[in-house]
Amino acid sequence: MQNTRKRPNAKRPSARRAGTIRAIGHRKSFVTELELARLGDGQVAYIKSMTSAEARRMFPSIKGLPRGIDLFALHAADGTPIALTDSRQAAVGHALDGELEIASVH
């Protein structure tokens, strides 16, 4: 009869390492913060919906923002805010005026 002792699980590598983000999946590729900032080379943007409370936290310099409304922020691929509007159509218009591709973010 064989001895069938279970071995302790090997430690798994951490998904986050100093200054890098692990790519989704099992590939061992990483994206640095600098590479993420350069994503889209100024030609890609995304639209994020938010409440007025979230907008006040993200844009503290905005004064007189009504409470309880939904807003749409247009951001560059690196997260830099470009525009804040009260309609998705206006955010899309800002992107088109700036000749930006709108990426779908999930």
C-alpha distance (Angstrom), angle and dihedral (degrees) to the residues before:
residue distance angle dihedral
M1 . . .
Q2 3.81 . .
N3 3.75 124.8 .
T4 3.85 105.2 -115.8
R5 3.77 103.2 -171.6
K6 3.77 116.0 165.8
R7 3.76 116.0 -121.3
P8 3.79 118.5 -133.1
N9 3.80 113.5 -102.4
A10 3.75 114.4 -93.8
K11 3.76 115.0 -116.3
R12 3.77 112.6 -98.7
P13 3.79 119.3 -133.7
S14 3.77 115.8 -103.8
A15 3.83 116.0 -101.6
R16 3.80 90.8 -137.6
R17 3.75 122.8 52.8
A18 3.76 129.7 177.3
G19 3.81 107.0 -62.6
T20 3.80 96.3 -12.7
I21 3.77 136.8 92.9
R22 3.79 121.8 -148.4
A23 3.79 114.1 -121.8
I24 3.80 116.3 -119.0
G25 3.77 112.3 -95.5
H26 3.75 130.7 28.6
R27 3.78 98.0 -60.9
K28 3.77 115.6 115.9
S29 3.79 97.0 -132.5
F30 3.77 122.5 125.3
V31 3.78 134.3 -160.8
T32 3.77 116.7 -145.9
E33 3.78 121.4 -144.8
L34 3.82 89.3 -109.6
E35 3.82 91.7 53.2
L36 3.79 89.9 48.4
A37 3.82 90.2 51.5
R38 3.82 90.1 52.3
L39 3.81 93.1 49.2
G40 3.77 110.4 128.2
D41 3.82 92.8 10.1
G42 3.82 91.2 -117.0
Q43 3.79 93.3 -50.1
V44 3.81 101.6 91.4
A45 3.80 127.6 71.7
Y46 3.78 138.3 165.8
I47 3.79 135.1 -149.3
K48 3.79 120.6 -131.7
S49 3.79 124.0 -168.2
M50 3.79 116.5 -142.2
T51 3.76 143.0 164.3
S52 3.79 121.8 -107.7
A53 3.83 88.6 -107.1
E54 3.82 90.8 56.1
A55 3.81 90.0 46.4
R56 3.83 91.0 52.4
R57 3.81 89.9 54.0
M58 3.81 93.4 45.6
F59 3.83 95.5 41.8
P60 3.83 106.1 31.5
S61 3.82 92.3 168.5
I62 3.84 92.3 66.7
K63 3.81 109.9 101.6
G64 3.81 127.6 -162.5
L65 3.81 97.0 19.3
P66 3.84 107.9 164.2
R67 3.78 117.3 -119.5
G68 3.79 123.9 -116.4
I69 3.81 100.0 24.2
D70 3.78 129.3 123.8
L71 3.79 117.2 -122.5
F72 3.79 137.6 -173.9
A73 3.80 124.0 -138.5
L74 3.78 123.2 -160.8
H75 3.81 111.2 -147.8
A76 3.79 133.3 -175.1
A77 3.81 114.8 -119.3
D78 3.81 89.8 -96.5
G79 3.83 91.0 55.8
T80 3.80 98.0 -101.4
P81 3.82 108.4 147.6
I82 3.79 114.0 -119.8
A83 3.82 104.8 172.0
L84 3.80 141.2 -3.8
T85 3.81 117.5 -152.3
D86 3.79 140.9 164.6
S87 3.82 94.8 -124.7
R88 3.78 135.9 49.1
Q89 3.81 89.8 -135.7
A90 3.82 91.0 59.3
A91 3.82 90.7 49.9
V92 3.82 89.8 50.5
G93 3.83 88.7 48.2
H94 3.81 90.9 53.5
A95 3.81 89.7 50.7
L96 3.80 92.7 49.0
D97 3.82 91.8 46.5
G98 3.80 88.3 53.5
E99 3.83 90.6 46.9
L100 3.82 90.4 -119.7
E101 3.79 126.8 155.0
I102 3.81 111.6 -128.8
A103 3.79 112.7 -133.0
S104 3.77 122.0 -154.4
V105 3.80 110.2 -122.4
H106 3.78 121.1 -166.3
